[in-house]
Amino acid sequence: MSFWDWLINLLNYFKSPPRKPINLKVKLNMTTNTATLTWTNPTTRTDGSSLLPADISRVEIFDSSPTGDTSFGFGTSPFITPVLNTGNHSFTVTVTDLAGKVSAPSNVVTVTVLPADVAPAAVTDLTAVLNA
């Protein structure tokens, strides 16, 4: 590592963390049981200083569901999830800068994946009239 790389890393260490991602939205595809997430990455840090796209090392996507909390790893907006299990899914996104400082989570968005084999309710009030 050159002196200049070392110096840049040192200066990044003293910066404040990124602000949280905003405008997280979700759209469920009921045919594939996947969700498309979109959001806006922050452009400033918590102290108000600028955060350039090149300052962001990764964006992590989280899903809190009945089967437990999951990280889908790192992605960009838009992000399409793997197939989701039946139940409620609450998604958040965080941003990590080059110094490893993590933002607060974004707003939470929720979708509900219904079971594919849910039968309609039985008809209980059917009457027939015979016309002769």
Residue pairs with C-beta under 8 A, 6 or more apart in sequence:
1 9
9 98
9 99
12 55
12 97
12 98
12 99
13 99
15 45
15 47
15 49
15 97
15 99
15 101
16 45
16 46
16 47
16 49
16 101
17 45
17 46
17 97
17 101
17 102
17 103
17 104
18 42
18 44
18 45
18 46
18 51
18 55
18 56
18 95
18 96
18 97
18 101
18 102
18 103
19 42
19 44
19 45
19 46
19 51
19 103
19 104
20 42
20 94
20 95
20 103
20 104
20 105
20 106
21 39
21 40
21 41
21 42
21 59
21 93
21 94
21 95
21 103
21 106
22 39
22 40
22 42
22 106
22 107
23 38
23 39
23 40
23 107
24 37
24 38
24 39
24 91
24 92
24 93
24 106
24 107
24 108
24 109
25 37
25 38
25 39
25 109
26 35
26 36
26 37
26 91
26 109
26 110
26 111
27 35
27 36
28 34
28 35
28 111
28 112
28 113
29 35
29 36
30 113
30 114
32 83
33 83
33 84
33 113
33 116
34 80
34 81
34 82
34 83
34 84
35 80
35 81
35 84
35 89
35 91
35 111
36 78
36 79
36 80
36 81
37 61
37 77
37 78
37 79
37 80
37 81
37 91
37 93
37 109
38 77
38 78
38 79
39 77
39 93
39 106
40 77
41 53
41 56
41 59
41 77
41 95
42 51
42 95
42 103
43 50
43 51
43 52
44 50
44 51
45 51
45 97
51 97
55 97
55 98
56 95
56 96
56 97
56 98
57 96
57 97
57 98
57 100
58 74
58 95
58 96
59 74
59 75
59 76
59 77
59 93
59 94
59 95
59 96
60 71
60 72
60 73
60 74
60 93
60 94
60 96
61 71
61 72
61 73
61 74
61 75
61 79
61 81
61 91
61 92
61 93
62 69
62 70
62 71
62 72
62 91
62 92
62 93
62 94
62 105
63 69
63 70
63 71
63 72
63 81
63 84
63 89
63 90
63 91
64 70
64 89
64 90
64 91
64 92
65 84
65 85
65 87
65 88
65 89
65 90
66 85
66 87
66 88
67 85
67 87
72 79
72 81
72 82
84 111
84 113
85 113
86 113
86 114
86 115
87 112
87 113
88 110
88 111
88 112
89 110
89 111
89 112
89 113
90 108
90 109
90 110
91 108
91 109
91 110
91 111
92 105
92 106
92 107
92 108
93 105
93 106
94 102
94 103
94 104
94 105
94 106
95 102
95 103
96 102
96 103
